[in-house]
Amino acid sequence: MEINIPQWNMVTGLFIEAACKAQSNPNPNKTAGFLTIGIDNFSERHIIQIGNPATDKLDKYLRLSQEKAYRLYADWLRDPINTFSSWQSRQPEIDRWGGAVLFAPSGYSRQSPSCDIVSFSGLPEIVDESISMRLGLHFGLSSDISEFVDRVTRISGNKVFREMYDVR
């Protein structure tokens, strides 16, 4: 899959604008961060700065965006059928957060030979997840929209995604 960085950057900005209007967004003033995209088992990787995060948060958001993605990938290698969100291995006490979502080309009912991961950090955690999920769906990383959204939002209790977009 060819990643068009300017297009991902623009679309991410639009989705952040939509998320800022979501009633459940705990901090709509946060509008910047880092996006990590891992395609085909991370054989292709991209890290994109979105907006202008506060200077004192740059390193943190960059690190967390990548950590979420790589942790989710490692979890998927151990359990490819049941792994789909970094929220599943979330541990705030050791700085492990939700916000990365895994997209398996063959769907989630069977083992897939590869995966794609989208991760965001810089917004409230639940919004990071909403942005990651919406980007993957927008760019066609999953076609199983209803089941996929239900599985991810059930784990995190994410209301922001549904407020941003009616996927039913």
ZAMARGU-4260 file (C-alpha; in steps of 0.2 Angstrom, whole numbers, plus 5000, padded with zeros to 4 digits):
<rodrens>
0) 5000/5000/5000 | 5007/5017/4995 | 5006/5030/5009 | 5003/5048/5003 | 5010/5057/5018
5) 5002/5074/5014 | 4985/5066/5012 | 4986/5057/5028 | 4991/5073/5037 | 4977/5083/5029
10) 4964/5069/5033 | 4970/5068/5051 | 4968/5086/5053 | 4950/5085/5047 | 4946/5071/5059
15) 4954/5080/5074 | 4943/5095/5070 | 4928/5083/5070 | 4934/5075/5087 | 4935/5093/5095
20) 4916/5094/5092 | 4912/5077/5100 | 4903/5080/5117 | 4913/5066/5125 | 4930/5073/5121
25) 4938/5077/5138 | 4949/5091/5131 | 4944/5098/5114 | 4958/5111/5115 | 4971/5098/5112
30) 4973/5097/5093 | 4991/5090/5089 | 5002/5075/5091 | 5011/5061/5081 | 5004/5048/5070
35) 5013/5032/5068 | 5008/5020/5053 | 5014/5003/5051 | 5010/4994/5035 | 5012/4975/5032
40) 5019/4970/5048 | 5029/4986/5049 | 5039/4982/5033 | 5034/5000/5029 | 5034/5013/5043
45) 5029/5031/5044 | 5029/5044/5058 | 5020/5060/5055 | 5019/5076/5066 | 5001/5083/5065
50) 4999/5101/5069 | 5011/5109/5082 | 5012/5100/5098 | 5018/5110/5113 | 5037/5110/5113
55) 5039/5102/5130 | 5027/5087/5124 | 5036/5083/5107 | 5047/5069/5113 | 5033/5062/5124
60) 5020/5061/5110 | 5033/5054/5098 | 5038/5041/5110 | 5020/5036/5115 | 5014/5035/5097
65) 5027/5023/5092 | 5026/5013/5109 | 5008/5010/5107 | 5010/5004/5089 | 5025/4992/5093
70) 5017/4985/5109 | 5001/4981/5099 | 5011/4973/5085 | 5020/4962/5099 | 5004/4958/5106
75) 4997/4953/5089 | 5012/4941/5086 | 5008/4932/5102 | 4989/4932/5099 | 4984/4936/5081
80) 4966/4931/5083 | 4961/4941/5098 | 4972/4957/5097 | 4966/4973/5089 | 4968/4987/5101
85) 4982/4994/5112 | 4969/4997/5125 | 4969/4978/5128 | 4987/4980/5136 | 4984/4997/5143
90) 4994/5000/5159 | 4993/5019/5164 | 5004/5015/5180 | 5019/5011/5168 | 5014/5024/5154
95) 5006/5012/5142 | 4990/5019/5134 | 4977/5016/5122 | 4977/5024/5105 | 4983/5012/5093
100) 4972/5001/5082 | 4976/4985/5072 | 4969/4981/5055 | 4970/4963/5049 | 4967/4961/5030
105) 4958/4945/5032 | 4946/4951/5046 | 4946/4946/5064 | 4938/4929/5064 | 4954/4920/5058
110) 4972/4922/5059 | 4980/4934/5046 | 4997/4933/5039 | 5000/4952/5041 | 4993/4967/5049
115) 4992/4986/5048 | 4993/4997/5063 | 4988/5016/5065 | 4993/5024/5081 | 4991/5042/5087
120) 4997/5051/5103 | 4994/5069/5108 | 4976/5070/5111 | 4965/5063/5125 | 4968/5044/5125
125) 4950/5040/5119 | 4952/5053/5105 | 4969/5046/5100 | 4960/5029/5098 | 4945/5037/5088
130) 4957/5046/5076 | 4967/5030/5073 | 4952/5020/5070 | 4944/5033/5058 | 4960/5034/5048
135) 4962/5016/5046 | 4944/5014/5040 | 4945/5030/5029 | 4960/5023/5020 | 4953/5006/5018
140) 4963/4996/5030 | 4947/4987/5035 | 4931/4983/5026 | 4923/4975/5041 | 4917/4991/5048
145) 4903/4987/5060 | 4910/4972/5069 | 4927/4981/5069 | 4921/4997/5077 | 4910/4987/5090
150) 4925/4976/5095 | 4937/4991/5098 | 4924/5003/5106 | 4918/4989/5118 | 4936/4987/5126
155) 4939/5006/5128 | 4921/5012/5131 | 4924/5024/5117 | 4910/5036/5114 | 4920/5049/5104
160) 4921/5039/5089 | 4902/5036/5087 | 4899/5055/5091 | 4911/5059/5077 | 4904/5047/5064
165) 4888/5036/5063 | 4895/5020/5057 | 4879/5009/5059
</rodrens>
